[in-house]
Amino acid sequence: MMMTCEISMYPVRDEYLPPIKDFIARLNAAGDVEVTTSATSTCLVGEYGRIMDLLREAMAASQAEFGTAVFVTKFIPGYVPD
């Protein structure tokens, strides 16, 4: 099943840009998911299982390298924007 996910990351630290840039780079490295980044969020479009795996991996890597962050997400199963 295809899905769209919108995610925003809020690192709990003063220097918040490095963790955000790293997280977005990890998402972009996945060649099988469409990634579109705006000023406030990143949108992922792809297979449900792949997106969930990618988020799990990228969030765990971010936690290990940069510490705590808050992630706000919207999941729309079955929706693919035109």
C-alpha positions as CSV (number, residue, x, y, z in Angstrom):
1,M,0.0,0.0,0.0
2,M,1.3,3.5,-0.9
3,M,1.3,6.2,1.8
4,T,2.2,9.8,2.4
5,C,3.9,10.9,5.6
6,E,4.6,14.5,6.7
7,I,7.2,14.8,9.5
8,S,8.7,17.7,11.4
9,M,11.7,17.3,13.7
10,Y,12.3,19.5,16.8
11,P,15.7,18.6,18.4
12,V,15.9,19.3,22.1
13,R,19.2,21.3,22.0
14,D,20.4,24.8,21.3
15,E,22.2,23.9,18.0
16,Y,19.2,22.4,16.3
17,L,20.2,22.6,12.6
18,P,22.9,19.8,12.4
19,P,20.4,17.1,13.6
20,I,17.7,18.3,11.3
21,K,20.1,18.4,8.3
22,D,21.4,14.9,9.2
23,F,17.9,13.5,9.5
24,I,16.8,14.9,6.2
25,A,20.0,13.6,4.5
26,R,19.2,10.1,5.8
27,L,15.7,10.3,4.4
28,N,17.0,11.6,1.0
29,A,19.5,8.7,0.9
30,A,16.6,6.2,0.4
31,G,16.2,6.0,-3.4
32,D,12.9,4.2,-3.2
33,V,11.0,6.9,-1.3
34,E,10.0,10.3,-2.8
35,V,11.2,13.0,-0.3
36,T,10.2,16.7,-0.5
37,T,11.4,19.1,2.1
38,S,9.9,22.5,2.9
39,A,10.8,25.1,5.5
40,T,8.7,23.4,8.2
41,S,8.4,19.7,7.3
42,T,9.5,16.9,5.1
43,C,7.0,14.8,3.0
44,L,7.6,11.2,2.2
45,V,5.7,9.2,-0.4
46,G,6.2,5.5,-1.0
47,E,5.3,2.0,0.2
48,Y,3.9,1.9,3.7
49,G,6.4,-0.6,5.1
50,R,9.4,1.1,3.5
51,I,8.5,4.5,4.9
52,M,8.0,3.0,8.4
53,D,11.3,1.2,8.2
54,L,13.1,4.4,7.0
55,L,11.6,6.5,9.8
56,R,12.6,3.9,12.4
57,E,16.2,3.8,11.1
58,A,16.6,7.5,10.7
59,M,15.0,8.3,14.1
60,A,17.2,5.8,15.9
61,A,20.3,7.1,14.2
62,S,19.4,10.6,15.1
63,Q,18.8,9.7,18.8
64,A,22.2,7.8,18.9
65,E,24.1,10.7,17.4
66,F,22.3,13.9,18.6
67,G,20.1,12.9,21.6
68,T,16.5,13.7,22.1
69,A,14.2,15.2,19.5
70,V,10.4,15.6,19.2
71,F,8.9,14.3,15.9
72,V,5.5,15.4,14.8
73,T,4.0,13.3,12.0
74,K,0.9,12.9,9.8
75,F,0.3,9.6,8.1
76,I,-2.1,9.3,5.2
77,P,-2.3,5.6,4.2
78,G,-3.5,5.1,0.6
79,Y,-2.9,8.7,-0.4
80,V,-0.4,9.7,-3.1
81,P,-0.4,13.4,-4.2
82,D,-0.7,14.2,-7.9
